[in-house]
Amino acid sequence: MRAIIVLFAVSVVILALKVVEVAGRIDHRPAPPAAVAAEQQLKDSVSRLNAEFQKQWQAENVRPAAFADDLTVLRRLSLALFGTVPSLEDIRRFEADEQPDRIDRWVVDMLKDSRYSDYFAERLARSLVGVEGGPFIIFRRDRMTAWLADQLRKDASWSEMTKELIAAEGLWTDSPAANFITIARQDDETINVNKLAGRSVRTFLGQRIDCAQCHDHPFDQQWKQHHFEELAAFFCQAGVTFGGVTDSRLDDKKQKVVYKVVDPGKEESEARIIPEAVPFNSEWLPAEGGLRHRLAEWITHKDNRRYERAIANRVWGFMFGKPLHDPVDDLPHPVEGEQDALDILGQEFRARGDRLSVLIRMIALSDTFRLSSESSATDESEYQTQVDAWSTFPLVRLRPEQVIGSLFQAAHIRTIDQNSNLIARAQKFGNENDFLNEYGDMGDDELLQQVGTIPQALLRMNGRFSSELSKAELLTAAGQILDFSPNEEAVVENSYLTCLARRPSDEEKEYFVAMLDKTYEAAAKKREASPGAPEMDPKPDRSRAEVVQDIFWTLFNSPEFSWNH
C-alpha cells in the first residue's frame, strides 16, 4: 500500500512539473541580452585578428569560405561553452533578438551562465590533473573542478589561478587548488616532482617536455635534459602532511630536501644534486620567496609570451574542437620581433586582466569562427590546404560528453540548466554517466583528433539513449512538438531545429511531411472530410507519434548530429 502511495505521489509531481513546463513552454521569452558596454568591446582587437588571417589567406592564395548563418554559429557556441546543442527555447529567443551585435551580446550572456563555468572547468581540469582518480584519500578532483568553476564564474585572472595552483598550500579539501600537487603523491608518500614539472610546462607553457626527463628532447633542441631536472627541482620541497600541502617537508636530518638524480650504473651515494633553475629569461625569476612561488611568478611573467600563447591555443581548441597549432602542447617557440594570431589574442588577454572570457569573445567574434564548413575544394589536397589555413571551419567530431549532452538537450524543449526541475537534472546526470561509461572517454589528450568507432556508432543507433530520448511522450521534445506544432510542416521544422539547430531543406521537409500525411490520423481526417472517398492505398498502419519518433531517431544518428560544423 505504501509503495502505491509513493508511486501516486511521484506521478502527481511529474504531472505538475509537466503542467509548469508546458505552461511556460517557449511563449514567454526573457528579454534579449543587454548591449556590451563600450569599454568592454573588442572590435579593434578582433579586426587585428581578422587582418592576420586575411594576410595568411592571401599569402597562401586560398579563398575563405562564405560566412555560416547565425544559427550555425549559435550551435557552435553552445557546444563549445555548454557542451550541448542549443534548446528550441533558446533558438526561438535568439531568432527574436533583432538588436545590433547579437553574437557578442549572446556570448557575454552565455559566459554568465553556470553551464559555461561548469563545462569549461571540467575541460581545464583535464589538462591540469587528467581524468585519473589519483591517490586515495588525499586527492579530490571534484573539489578542484568546483574551484575552477567558481573562478570562472568570477571571471578571475588565469595568472592568479595559475599561481595558486603551482604554489598551493593547505588541505586538498579546504584549498582545492592543492589537488594540483596532491595528484602527484606516490605510494612511498613522496611527491613525483617530475610529473609536476612535466604537467606545468605542458599546461602553462604549451610544451611537452616529458621525454627530456631521460634525455635531451629529440625534436626540439632548445629543451635539454638538465632543463627538465632544474624545473623539477622547484617542486622538491613540496610535501603532503596531515595538515595538507606544504613546502616545509624535511628529511631525517632536518635539512631541506633537495632534488637528486641517480645516474645509471651509479650508487645512491653518488646522486647528483640539481639546483633549481629556469631554461630561459632567468631575469624573470624572483630572488626571494618559496621555490614554487618563484616558479609561478616566472611562468606567469608579463613578458612570457609562451604563457599567453599556450592558453590562447588551448581556448582556441575548446572553441573549434581543434587548436590553432596542433598538438596543443607542442607550440613553436615565439620569434622575437614577429607575431601571429596567438600573439594578438595573448596581447588583448594580458591587457584585460588575463581573463579567459576575453579569449573566448575574441575567438567567437572572429571571421574564422564564423566561416562555413562547406568547402569549395575540388580534391582532398585543396581541402587540406584550406583547413590548414583556417579558411574554412574545420569539421570536428563531437566529444563524448557533447554527444550525450546534445542528445539529452534535444529531447527537451526547454533549456536544461541550473533552473530546470530536479527530475530533469537527475535524469541528465544519470544519462551522462552511463553513456560516457559505454561510449568511452578521450582522457586528458582530449584535443587529439580521433576517429569514431563501430561500437560508438552502434551505441548511438541501438543503445537505449537514442531510443528513449526520441520517444514522443508527455515530457519529451518529440511529444511536445506534436502537441503545439500547428501543422505537419511545423512538426518537421521544430524537430530539425531541436536536433540540428537548423531548418530542413525543401527536400527534407517534403519527405517527412509525406510520411506524416500517410499516418492513420491523417487518413481519418481525410475520411471525415470526404466520407465517400476510398481507403488510402496502402492502408496506413503508423501513428504521427511513431513517425516523429523516427524523425528524432534519424536525426540523432545522422553524421551531422555528431560533428561540429
VEXDREN-2710 file (C-alpha; in Angstrom, 1 decimal):
% VEXDREN-2710
k/r/px/py/pz
1/MET/0.0/0.0/0.0
2/ARG/2.8/2.4/0.9
3/ALA/4.5/1.7/-2.4
4/ILE/1.3/2.6/-4.2
5/ILE/1.0/5.8/-2.3
6/VAL/4.6/6.8/-3.1
7/LEU/4.1/5.9/-6.8
8/PHE/1.0/8.0/-6.9
9/ALA/2.8/11.0/-5.2
10/VAL/5.7/10.7/-7.7
11/SER/3.2/10.7/-10.6
12/VAL/1.4/13.8/-9.3
13/VAL/4.8/15.6/-9.0
14/ILE/5.8/14.6/-12.6
15/LEU/2.4/15.8/-13.9
16/ALA/2.7/19.1/-12.0
17/LEU/6.1/19.6/-13.5
18/LYS/4.7/18.8/-16.9
19/VAL/2.0/21.4/-16.5
20/VAL/4.5/24.0/-15.4
21/GLU/6.8/23.1/-18.3
22/VAL/4.1/23.2/-20.9
23/ALA/2.5/26.4/-19.5
24/GLY/5.9/28.2/-19.7
25/ARG/6.8/26.4/-22.9
26/ILE/8.6/28.8/-25.2
27/ASP/6.0/31.5/-25.4
28/HIS/7.3/33.7/-22.6
29/ARG/10.9/34.7/-23.6
30/PRO/13.3/36.7/-21.4
31/ALA/14.5/40.0/-22.7
32/PRO/17.4/39.8/-25.1
33/PRO/20.9/40.2/-23.6
34/ALA/21.9/43.8/-22.9
35/ALA/24.3/45.8/-25.0
36/VAL/28.0/45.4/-24.3
37/ALA/29.5/48.4/-22.5
38/ALA/31.8/50.5/-24.7
39/GLU/34.9/49.8/-22.5
40/GLN/34.3/46.1/-22.8
41/GLN/34.0/45.9/-26.6
42/LEU/36.7/44.1/-28.6
43/LYS/36.2/45.4/-32.1
44/ASP/39.7/46.8/-32.6
45/SER/41.5/43.6/-31.4
46/VAL/39.1/41.4/-33.4
47/SER/39.9/43.5/-36.5
48/ARG/43.6/42.9/-35.9
49/LEU/42.9/39.1/-35.6
50/ASN/40.9/39.1/-38.8
51/ALA/43.6/41.0/-40.6
52/GLU/46.2/38.4/-39.6
53/PHE/44.2/35.6/-41.2
54/GLN/43.4/37.7/-44.3
55/LYS/47.1/38.2/-44.7
56/GLN/47.7/34.4/-44.3
57/TRP/45.0/33.6/-46.9
58/GLN/46.5/36.0/-49.4
59/ALA/49.9/34.6/-48.8
60/GLU/48.7/31.0/-49.4
61/ASN/46.4/32.0/-52.2
62/VAL/43.3/30.5/-50.6
63/ARG/39.8/31.8/-50.8
64/PRO/37.9/31.8/-47.5
65/ALA/34.5/30.1/-47.3
66/ALA/31.4/32.1/-47.0
67/PHE/30.0/33.0/-43.6
68/ALA/27.8/30.5/-41.9
69/ASP/24.3/31.6/-40.8
70/ASP/23.8/32.8/-37.2
71/LEU/22.0/29.6/-36.1
72/THR/25.1/27.6/-37.1
73/VAL/27.2/30.0/-35.1
74/LEU/24.9/29.7/-32.1
75/ARG/25.2/25.9/-32.3
76/ARG/29.0/26.1/-32.3
77/LEU/28.9/28.5/-29.3
78/SER/26.6/26.3/-27.3
79/LEU/28.7/23.1/-28.0
80/ALA/31.9/25.0/-27.1
81/LEU/30.6/26.7/-23.9
82/PHE/27.9/24.4/-22.6
83/GLY/28.7/21.0/-24.2
84/THR/25.3/20.7/-25.8
85/VAL/23.3/21.9/-28.8
86/PRO/21.0/24.9/-28.0
87/SER/17.5/24.3/-26.9
88/LEU/14.5/25.1/-29.0
89/GLU/13.6/27.7/-26.3
90/ASP/17.0/29.4/-26.8
91/ILE/16.7/29.2/-30.6
92/ARG/13.4/31.0/-30.6
93/ARG/14.7/33.6/-28.2
94/PHE/17.8/34.1/-30.4
95/GLU/15.8/34.5/-33.6
96/ALA/13.5/37.0/-31.9
97/ASP/16.5/39.2/-30.9
98/GLU/17.0/41.7/-33.7
99/GLN/19.2/44.2/-31.9
100/PRO/22.7/45.0/-33.1
101/ASP/25.8/43.0/-32.1
102/ARG/23.7/39.9/-31.4
103/ILE/26.6/37.4/-31.3
104/ASP/28.7/39.4/-28.9
105/ARG/25.8/40.1/-26.6
106/TRP/24.9/36.4/-26.5
107/VAL/28.4/35.3/-25.9
108/VAL/28.7/37.7/-22.9
109/ASP/25.4/36.4/-21.6
110/MET/26.5/32.8/-22.1
111/LEU/29.6/33.4/-20.1
112/LYS/27.5/34.4/-17.1
113/ASP/25.7/31.0/-17.3
114/SER/26.8/28.3/-14.8
115/ARG/26.7/25.8/-17.6
116/TYR/29.7/27.6/-19.1
117/SER/31.7/27.7/-15.9
118/ASP/30.9/24.0/-15.0
119/TYR/31.7/22.7/-18.5
120/PHE/34.9/24.8/-19.0
121/ALA/36.1/23.9/-15.5
122/GLU/35.9/20.2/-16.4
123/ARG/37.9/20.8/-19.6
124/LEU/40.6/22.8/-17.8
125/ALA/40.8/20.1/-15.1
126/ARG/41.7/17.5/-17.7
127/SER/44.9/19.4/-18.7
128/LEU/45.7/20.2/-15.0
129/VAL/45.1/16.8/-13.3
130/GLY/43.9/14.5/-16.0
131/VAL/41.0/12.1/-15.5
132/GLU/42.5/9.6/-13.2
133/GLY/41.3/9.1/-9.6
134/GLY/44.7/9.9/-8.1
135/PRO/46.0/8.9/-4.7
136/PHE/43.2/7.7/-2.5
137/ILE/42.0/10.0/0.3
138/ILE/44.3/13.0/-0.4
139/PHE/43.1/13.8/-3.9
140/ARG/39.7/15.4/-4.6
141/ARG/39.2/16.0/-8.3
142/ASP/35.6/17.2/-7.8
143/ARG/36.9/19.9/-5.4
144/MET/39.4/21.0/-7.9
145/THR/36.8/21.2/-10.7
146/ALA/34.3/23.1/-8.4
147/TRP/37.1/25.6/-7.5
148/LEU/37.9/26.1/-11.2
149/ALA/34.2/26.7/-11.9
150/ASP/33.9/29.2/-9.1
151/GLN/36.9/31.1/-10.5
152/LEU/35.4/31.2/-14.0
153/ARG/32.1/32.5/-12.6
154/LYS/34.0/35.3/-11.0
155/ASP/35.9/35.9/-14.3
156/ALA/39.1/35.6/-12.3
157/SER/42.6/36.1/-13.7
158/TRP/44.1/33.0/-15.3
159/SER/47.5/34.2/-14.0
160/GLU/46.3/34.3/-10.4
161/MET/44.7/30.9/-10.8
162/THR/48.0/29.5/-12.2
163/LYS/49.9/30.9/-9.3
164/GLU/47.5/29.4/-6.8
165/LEU/47.7/26.0/-8.4
166/ILE/51.5/25.8/-8.6
167/ALA/52.2/27.3/-5.2
168/ALA/49.1/25.8/-3.4
169/GLU/49.3/25.0/0.3
170/GLY/46.8/23.6/2.7
171/LEU/44.3/20.8/2.7
172/TRP/43.1/19.4/-0.6
173/THR/39.5/20.0/0.6
174/ASP/39.8/23.5/2.1
175/SER/42.3/24.6/-0.5
176/PRO/41.1/22.9/-3.7
177/ALA/44.0/24.2/-5.8
178/ALA/46.3/22.0/-3.7
179/ASN/44.9/19.0/-5.7
180/PHE/47.2/20.0/-8.5
181/ILE/50.0/18.9/-6.1
182/THR/48.4/16.0/-4.3
183/ILE/47.7/14.2/-7.6
184/ALA/51.4/13.7/-7.8
185/ARG/51.8/11.9/-4.4
186/GLN/53.3/8.5/-4.8
187/ASP/52.8/5.2/-2.8
188/ASP/56.0/5.9/-0.8
189/GLU/54.5/9.2/0.4
190/THR/56.8/11.3/-1.7
191/ILE/55.8/13.8/-4.4
192/ASN/56.5/12.9/-8.0
193/VAL/58.3/16.2/-8.9
194/ASN/58.9/15.0/-12.5
195/LYS/55.2/14.6/-13.0
196/LEU/54.6/18.1/-11.7
197/ALA/57.3/19.7/-13.8
198/GLY/56.1/18.0/-17.0
199/ARG/52.4/18.9/-16.3
200/SER/53.3/22.5/-15.5
201/VAL/55.2/23.1/-18.7
202/ARG/52.7/21.3/-20.8
203/THR/49.6/23.1/-19.4
204/PHE/51.0/26.6/-18.8
205/LEU/53.7/26.9/-21.5
206/GLY/52.3/24.7/-24.2
207/GLN/55.4/22.4/-24.4
208/ARG/55.5/18.6/-23.9
209/ILE/59.0/18.1/-22.4
210/ASP/58.4/14.8/-20.6
211/CYS/60.9/13.0/-22.7
212/ALA/63.6/15.4/-21.5
213/GLN/63.3/13.6/-18.2
214/CYS/65.6/10.9/-19.5
215/HIS/67.5/12.6/-22.4
216/ASP/67.6/15.8/-24.5
217/HIS/64.5/16.4/-26.4
218/PRO/64.9/14.6/-29.8
219/PHE/62.8/17.0/-31.8
220/ASP/63.3/20.3/-30.0
221/GLN/66.9/21.2/-29.4
222/GLN/66.0/24.1/-27.1
223/TRP/64.9/21.6/-24.4
224/LYS/67.7/19.7/-22.7
225/GLN/67.6/17.1/-20.0
226/HIS/69.1/19.5/-17.5
227/HIS/66.3/21.9/-18.2
228/PHE/63.7/19.4/-17.1
229/GLU/65.7/18.5/-14.0
230/GLU/66.2/22.1/-13.0
231/LEU/62.5/22.8/-13.3
232/ALA/61.6/19.7/-11.3
233/ALA/63.8/21.0/-8.5
234/PHE/61.3/23.8/-7.9
235/PHE/58.9/21.1/-6.6
236/CYS/61.4/19.2/-4.5
237/GLN/60.4/20.7/-1.1
238/ALA/56.6/20.2/-1.6
239/GLY/55.1/17.5/0.6
240/VAL/51.8/16.3/1.9
241/THR/51.2/16.0/5.7
242/PHE/48.1/15.7/7.8
243/GLY/47.9/19.5/7.6
244/GLY/47.9/19.5/3.8
245/VAL/50.3/20.5/1.1
246/THR/53.4/22.4/2.5
247/ASP/56.8/23.5/1.4
248/SER/58.4/22.7/4.8
249/ARG/59.0/19.0/4.1
250/LEU/62.2/17.9/5.9
251/ASP/64.2/14.7/5.8
252/ASP/65.5/12.7/8.8
253/LYS/68.4/15.1/9.3
254/LYS/66.1/18.1/9.5
255/GLN/67.6/19.5/6.4
256/LYS/65.8/21.0/3.4
257/VAL/65.0/18.4/0.8
258/VAL/66.9/18.8/-2.5
259/TYR/66.3/17.3/-5.9
260/LYS/68.6/14.3/-6.5
261/VAL/69.3/12.3/-9.7
262/VAL/71.0/8.9/-9.6
263/ASP/72.6/8.2/-13.0
264/PRO/72.5/4.7/-14.4
265/GLY/75.3/2.5/-13.1
266/LYS/75.9/4.7/-10.0
267/GLU/75.1/4.3/-6.4
268/GLU/72.6/6.3/-4.4
269/SER/75.6/8.0/-2.6
270/GLU/76.8/9.3/-6.0
271/ALA/73.5/11.1/-6.7
272/ARG/73.7/14.5/-8.4
273/ILE/72.2/17.4/-6.5
274/ILE/70.2/19.5/-9.0
275/PRO/69.7/23.2/-8.2
276/GLU/66.6/24.9/-9.3
277/ALA/66.9/27.0/-12.5
278/VAL/64.7/28.1/-15.4
279/PRO/65.6/27.4/-19.1
280/PHE/65.3/30.9/-20.4
281/ASN/64.9/34.5/-19.2
282/SER/66.2/34.0/-15.7
283/GLU/65.7/37.7/-15.0
284/TRP/62.0/37.0/-14.7
285/LEU/62.6/34.7/-11.7
286/PRO/62.2/36.4/-8.3
287/ALA/65.2/36.2/-6.0
288/GLU/63.0/35.8/-2.9
289/GLY/60.2/33.6/-1.9
290/GLY/59.4/29.9/-1.8
291/LEU/60.5/27.7/-4.7
292/ARG/57.1/27.1/-6.1
293/HIS/56.1/30.8/-5.6
294/ARG/59.1/31.9/-7.6
295/LEU/58.4/29.4/-10.4
296/ALA/54.8/30.5/-10.6
297/GLU/55.9/34.1/-10.9
298/TRP/58.3/33.2/-13.7
299/ILE/55.7/31.2/-15.6
300/THR/53.1/34.0/-15.5
301/HIS/55.6/36.9/-16.0
302/LYS/54.0/39.6/-18.2
303/ASP/56.8/39.2/-20.8
304/ASN/56.5/35.4/-21.0
305/ARG/54.8/35.0/-24.5
306/ARG/54.8/31.3/-24.1
307/TYR/52.3/31.5/-21.2
308/GLU/49.7/33.6/-23.0
309/ARG/50.2/31.8/-26.3
310/ALA/49.6/28.4/-24.5
311/ILE/46.3/29.4/-23.0
312/ALA/45.2/31.1/-26.2
313/ASN/45.9/28.0/-28.2
314/ARG/44.1/25.8/-25.7
315/VAL/41.0/28.0/-25.6
316/TRP/41.0/28.1/-29.4
317/GLY/40.9/24.3/-29.3
318/PHE/38.0/24.4/-26.9
319/MET/36.1/26.7/-29.2
320/PHE/36.8/24.9/-32.5
321/GLY/37.5/21.4/-31.3
322/LYS/40.9/21.7/-32.8
323/PRO/43.8/24.0/-31.6
324/LEU/45.3/26.7/-33.8
325/HIS/48.6/24.9/-33.5
326/ASP/48.2/21.1/-33.2
327/PRO/49.1/19.4/-31.0
328/VAL/48.1/21.8/-28.3
329/ASP/51.2/21.1/-26.1
330/ASP/53.8/21.4/-28.9
331/LEU/53.8/25.1/-29.7
332/PRO/56.5/26.6/-31.8
333/HIS/58.9/28.9/-29.9
334/PRO/57.9/32.6/-30.3
335/VAL/60.2/34.5/-32.5
336/GLU/61.5/37.9/-31.4
337/GLY/60.0/40.7/-33.5
338/GLU/57.4/38.5/-35.1
339/GLN/53.8/37.9/-34.1
340/ASP/50.9/35.7/-35.2
341/ALA/47.3/35.1/-34.3
342/LEU/48.2/33.7/-30.9
343/ASP/50.2/36.8/-30.0
344/ILE/47.2/39.1/-31.0
345/LEU/44.9/37.0/-28.7
346/GLY/47.5/37.0/-26.0
347/GLN/48.1/40.7/-26.0
348/GLU/44.5/41.5/-25.6
349/PHE/44.2/38.8/-22.9
350/ARG/47.1/40.4/-21.0
351/ALA/45.7/43.9/-21.4
352/ARG/42.4/42.9/-19.9
353/GLY/43.5/41.2/-16.8
354/ASP/44.4/37.7/-18.1
355/ARG/40.8/36.7/-18.3
356/LEU/39.7/33.6/-20.3
357/SER/36.4/35.4/-21.2
358/VAL/38.4/37.8/-23.4
359/LEU/39.9/35.0/-25.4
360/ILE/36.6/33.3/-25.8
361/ARG/34.9/36.5/-27.0
362/MET/37.7/37.4/-29.5
363/ILE/37.6/33.9/-31.0
364/ALA/33.8/33.9/-31.2
365/LEU/33.7/37.3/-32.9
366/SER/36.4/36.5/-35.4
367/ASP/35.7/35.9/-39.1
368/THR/37.4/32.5/-38.8
369/PHE/34.9/31.2/-36.2
370/ARG/32.0/32.3/-38.4
371/LEU/33.2/30.7/-41.6
372/SER/31.1/28.0/-43.1
373/SER/32.4/24.4/-43.0
374/GLU/31.3/23.9/-46.6
375/SER/34.4/23.9/-48.8
376/SER/34.7/24.8/-52.4
377/ALA/37.7/22.4/-52.8
378/THR/37.7/20.1/-55.7
379/ASP/40.1/17.5/-54.2
380/GLU/41.5/16.3/-50.9
381/SER/44.7/18.2/-51.3
382/GLU/43.0/21.5/-51.9
383/TYR/40.6/20.9/-49.0
384/GLN/43.5/20.2/-46.6
385/THR/45.2/23.4/-47.7
386/GLN/42.0/25.3/-46.8
387/VAL/41.8/23.6/-43.4
388/ASP/45.4/24.2/-42.6
389/ALA/45.0/27.9/-43.5
390/TRP/41.8/28.1/-41.4
391/SER/39.9/29.4/-44.4
392/THR/37.0/27.1/-43.7
393/PHE/35.6/26.0/-40.4
394/PRO/37.1/22.6/-39.5
395/LEU/34.8/19.5/-39.3
396/VAL/35.5/18.0/-35.8
397/ARG/33.9/15.0/-34.2
398/LEU/32.0/15.9/-31.0
399/ARG/33.4/14.8/-27.7
400/PRO/31.6/12.1/-25.9
401/GLU/30.0/14.4/-23.3
402/GLN/28.9/16.7/-26.1
403/VAL/27.1/13.8/-27.8
404/ILE/25.1/12.8/-24.8
405/GLY/24.6/16.4/-23.7
406/SER/23.2/17.2/-27.1
407/LEU/21.0/14.0/-27.1
408/PHE/19.6/14.9/-23.7
409/GLN/19.0/18.6/-24.5
410/ALA/17.4/17.8/-27.9
411/ALA/15.0/15.5/-26.0
412/HIS/13.6/18.6/-24.2
413/ILE/12.0/21.8/-25.5
414/ARG/13.2/23.9/-22.5
415/THR/16.8/24.6/-21.7
416/ILE/18.2/22.1/-19.2
417/ASP/20.3/24.2/-16.8
418/GLN/20.5/25.0/-13.1
419/ASN/16.9/26.3/-13.2
420/SER/15.4/23.1/-14.5
421/ASN/13.4/20.8/-12.3
422/LEU/15.1/18.3/-10.1
423/ILE/13.9/15.3/-12.1
424/ALA/15.3/16.7/-15.4
425/ARG/18.6/17.4/-13.8
426/ALA/18.8/14.0/-12.2
427/GLN/18.0/12.3/-15.5
428/LYS/20.7/14.3/-17.2
429/PHE/23.3/13.4/-14.7
430/GLY/22.4/9.7/-14.8
431/ASN/22.3/9.5/-18.6
432/GLU/25.7/11.3/-19.0
433/ASN/27.5/9.0/-16.6
434/ASP/26.0/5.8/-18.1
435/PHE/26.7/7.0/-21.7
436/LEU/30.3/8.0/-21.0
437/ASN/31.0/4.6/-19.4
438/GLU/29.7/2.9/-22.5
439/TYR/30.9/5.3/-25.2
440/GLY/34.4/5.9/-23.8
441/ASP/36.3/8.9/-22.6
442/MET/39.0/10.7/-24.5
443/GLY/41.1/11.4/-21.4
444/ASP/43.4/14.3/-20.9
445/ASP/44.6/14.3/-24.5
446/GLU/41.1/15.4/-25.5
447/LEU/42.2/17.8/-28.3
448/LEU/43.9/15.0/-30.3
449/GLN/41.7/14.3/-33.4
450/GLN/40.3/10.8/-33.1
451/VAL/38.2/8.7/-35.4
452/GLY/34.8/7.3/-34.3
453/THR/34.5/3.6/-33.6
454/ILE/31.9/1.0/-34.7
455/PRO/30.9/0.3/-31.1
456/GLN/30.2/4.1/-30.6
457/ALA/28.1/4.2/-33.8
458/LEU/26.2/1.1/-32.6
459/LEU/25.6/2.6/-29.2
460/ARG/24.0/5.7/-30.8
461/MET/21.9/3.6/-33.1
462/ASN/20.9/0.6/-30.9
463/GLY/21.6/1.8/-27.4
464/ARG/18.8/2.8/-25.0
465/PHE/19.8/6.5/-25.1
466/SER/18.7/7.4/-28.7
467/SER/15.7/5.1/-28.3
468/GLU/14.4/6.5/-25.0
469/LEU/15.2/10.2/-25.8
470/SER/13.5/10.1/-29.1
471/LYS/10.2/8.8/-27.8
472/ALA/7.1/11.0/-28.3
473/GLU/5.9/11.1/-24.7
474/LEU/4.5/13.5/-22.1
475/LEU/7.8/15.0/-21.1
476/THR/9.9/14.7/-24.3
477/ALA/10.5/17.2/-27.1
478/ALA/9.1/14.8/-29.7
479/GLY/5.8/14.6/-27.8
480/GLN/5.6/18.3/-27.0
481/ILE/6.3/19.2/-30.7
482/LEU/3.3/17.1/-31.7
483/ASP/1.2/19.0/-29.1
484/PHE/2.0/22.6/-30.1
485/SER/3.0/22.5/-33.8
486/PRO/0.1/23.8/-35.8
487/ASN/0.7/21.6/-38.9
488/GLU/2.9/18.9/-40.3
489/GLU/5.4/21.4/-41.8
490/ALA/5.9/22.9/-38.4
491/VAL/6.4/19.5/-36.8
492/VAL/9.2/18.8/-39.2
493/GLU/10.8/22.2/-38.8
494/ASN/10.7/22.1/-35.0
495/SER/12.2/18.7/-35.0
496/TYR/15.1/19.9/-37.1
497/LEU/15.6/23.0/-35.0
498/THR/15.6/21.0/-31.8
499/CYS/18.1/18.3/-33.0
500/LEU/20.3/20.1/-35.5
501/ALA/19.7/23.8/-34.8
502/ARG/18.7/24.4/-38.5
503/ARG/15.6/24.3/-40.6
504/PRO/15.1/21.3/-43.0
505/SER/15.8/21.7/-46.7
506/ASP/12.8/21.7/-49.0
507/GLU/13.6/18.1/-49.9
508/GLU/13.9/17.0/-46.3
509/LYS/10.7/18.8/-45.4
510/GLU/8.8/17.3/-48.3
511/TYR/10.0/13.8/-47.4
512/PHE/9.0/13.8/-43.7
513/VAL/5.7/15.7/-44.3
514/ALA/4.7/13.0/-46.7
515/MET/5.4/10.4/-44.0
516/LEU/3.2/12.3/-41.6
517/ASP/0.5/12.6/-44.2
518/LYS/0.4/8.8/-44.5
519/THR/-0.4/8.1/-40.8
520/TYR/-3.8/6.7/-39.8
521/GLU/-4.6/10.0/-38.1
522/ALA/-4.2/11.8/-41.4
523/ALA/-6.3/9.1/-43.1
524/ALA/-9.0/9.5/-40.5
525/LYS/-9.1/13.3/-41.1
526/LYS/-9.4/12.7/-44.9
527/ARG/-12.3/10.3/-44.4
528/GLU/-14.1/12.8/-42.2
529/ALA/-13.6/15.5/-44.8
530/SER/-14.7/13.1/-47.7
531/PRO/-16.9/10.3/-46.2
532/GLY/-17.3/8.7/-49.6
533/ALA/-13.6/8.7/-50.5
534/PRO/-11.9/5.3/-50.9
535/GLU/-9.4/4.0/-48.4
536/MET/-5.8/5.2/-48.7
537/ASP/-3.6/2.7/-50.5
538/PRO/-1.5/1.3/-48.9
539/LYS/-3.5/1.3/-45.8
540/PRO/-1.7/3.4/-43.1
541/ASP/-0.6/1.5/-40.1
542/ARG/1.5/4.1/-38.2
543/SER/0.7/7.0/-35.9
544/ARG/2.0/10.5/-36.0
545/ALA/3.9/9.9/-32.8
546/GLU/5.7/6.9/-34.3
547/VAL/6.7/9.0/-37.3
548/VAL/8.0/11.8/-35.2
549/GLN/10.0/9.3/-33.1
550/ASP/11.6/8.0/-36.3
551/ILE/12.4/11.6/-37.3
552/PHE/14.2/12.2/-34.0
553/TRP/16.0/8.9/-34.1
554/THR/17.1/9.5/-37.7
555/LEU/18.4/13.0/-36.8
556/PHE/20.2/11.7/-33.7
557/ASN/22.0/9.2/-35.8
558/SER/22.8/11.4/-38.7
559/PRO/26.5/12.3/-39.2
560/GLU/25.5/16.0/-38.9
561/PHE/24.4/15.5/-35.3
562/SER/27.7/14.1/-34.0
563/TRP/30.0/16.6/-35.7
564/ASN/30.8/20.3/-35.1
565/HIS/30.4/22.2/-38.4
END
